[in-house]
Amino acid sequence: MEDRRVGVAMDFSPGSRAALKWAVENVARKGDHLILVVVRPEEYYEQGEMQLWGVTGSPLIPVKEFSDPNVMKKYGVNPDAETIDIANGATQKEVTVVMKIYWGDAREKILDAIDKTPLSFLVIGSRGLGKIQRVIMGSVSIHIVNNASCPVTVVKSHYESHDN
């Protein structure tokens, strides 16, 4: 059986939770590695994990550790209970679930994660920006689809407005 590394871009929004849930239900299978790719804004830290892992990203953090608020406080990440429940559900399917945290521009760091991990597949949520918002702010998911070196699936959540 091939060693599949399925990435899910996470910002703990409803769209990224929908992407994680979709990945667990439709992609992840026994023996896979499900890697939650989290990108935090680059900030100046006098001490802490960003200073240590700012260039390469954090080490892989097992689901048991990212369920611990004290561990996540070091990284400036606060996963919500629903995300943790979905990740724990994946472990019931004998899927290894880990988190990798990067600091910087989400577009750049998600592409780095695809190439450096390397990921076999990436699932990313859509925030459901309207056409005008996409022009002004840009779309991370569209950038990733157009530049990724692996297959990418964009999952729209039911929270999005479809009349934009």
N, C-alpha and C positions, 0 to 999 in steps of 0.2 A: 504494500500500500504506500502510495506516495505521501511525503510529508507536506501537507498543505498548511499554509499560513494565510488565514483569512483575516484581513484588516477591517476594522470598522472605525471610521472617523467619528470621534465623540466630542461634543461640547456640552452634553447633558441637557440639550434642548429637546422639546417634543419630537422634532425631526430626527435627531440623532438617536433617541431612544427607539423610535419606530424602525430606524435602520438596523439597530442592534437586534431588536426583536425579530425582524425579517431575516437577518443573517442566521440567527439561532434556529429559526423554524424552517428555513429553506435552503441553507447552504452548509452550515456546520454539520459534520458527521464524526462519528467515533474516530478518535486518533488525531483529529485536526487541532491546530493551534489557533485560537481566536484572539487576535491582538487588538485591543482598544487603543487607538492612536488619539491622544489628547494633545492639543496645542494650546498653550497658555500664552498670553501676550508677553512680549519681552519687556521686562522691567528691571530696574537696577536693584539687586539684592546684595547687601553687604555680606551676608552669610546665607547659607542654605543650599538647597539642591540645584537651583538654577545656576549658581556660580560653578558648581562641580560638574554638572551635566549639560550646561548650556549649549555646547556645540554638538555633542553626539546624542543628546536625549538621555533620559533616565535609563537605568537598567530595567529589564522586564520585571514588573511588579505582579506577583501572583494574586489571584482574586481574593484569597484569604487576607492578604495584606492591604489591598485597596478597599476592603470592607472596614478596615480599622481607621477611624477618624484621626487618630494620633499620627499614623504613618502618612496619611494624605495631607495633613497640615504642613508637613515638611515640604511638600511639593506645591502647595497652594492650590490644591484641587479638592473639591467637595462633591464626590459622586452622590447622587440622590438615591433613595431607597429603591425606587423602581429599577434603575439601572443595575444596582447590585443584585436585585432579585432576578433580573433577566440573565445576568452573568452567572449567577449561581445555578440557574436552571440549565444553562449550557453544560455545566460540569456534570449534571445528571446524565447527559448524553455521552459522557466520557470524552468531553472536549476540554483541552487545556486552555484556560482563560487567563490572560495577562494584560497589563496596561503598560504602555510606553508613553512617556510624557516628553514633549518638546516645548521649547520656548521660541517665539518669533512669529513670522507670518505664516498663517495656516496653509496657504497655497504652497509655499516653498517647503514647509516642514512635512506636509502629508506626502508630497512627491519624494522627499528624502526618505521617509519611512518606507515607501514602496520599494525604492531601490536598495536601501541599506539593510533592510530586515532580512531578506527580501520577501515581499508579499506575493502570494499566488493570485490574490483576488482582493478587491477593496469594495466595501459597501459604505456609501455616504448618504446622509440624509439631506433633504432639501428644505430650506427655510421657507420656501414659497414666496420669494420676493416677486413683486409685480415688475412689469417691464421697465418702468421708470426707475425703481429702486435698483434693479440689476444694472442699469446703465450707470447710475451714480456710484453705487457701492461695489459693483462687480459681484460675481457669483463664484464662490469657492468650488462648488460642485461642477459647474461648467468648465472652470479652469482645469480641474483634476481630470475630468472626462477627456478633455482635449490634449492633455500632456502626460497622462500616466502611461507607464510601461507595462501595466498589467490590466486585465479586464476590470471594469468599474461598473457597479450598479448603483443608480441613484434611486432612493426610496422616498416617495412623497408621503408625508404623514396626513392623517385625516384632519389635522388641525388647520391645514392650509386653506386659504381662500382660492377658489378656482375661477373667479370672475375678474382677475387682473389681466 
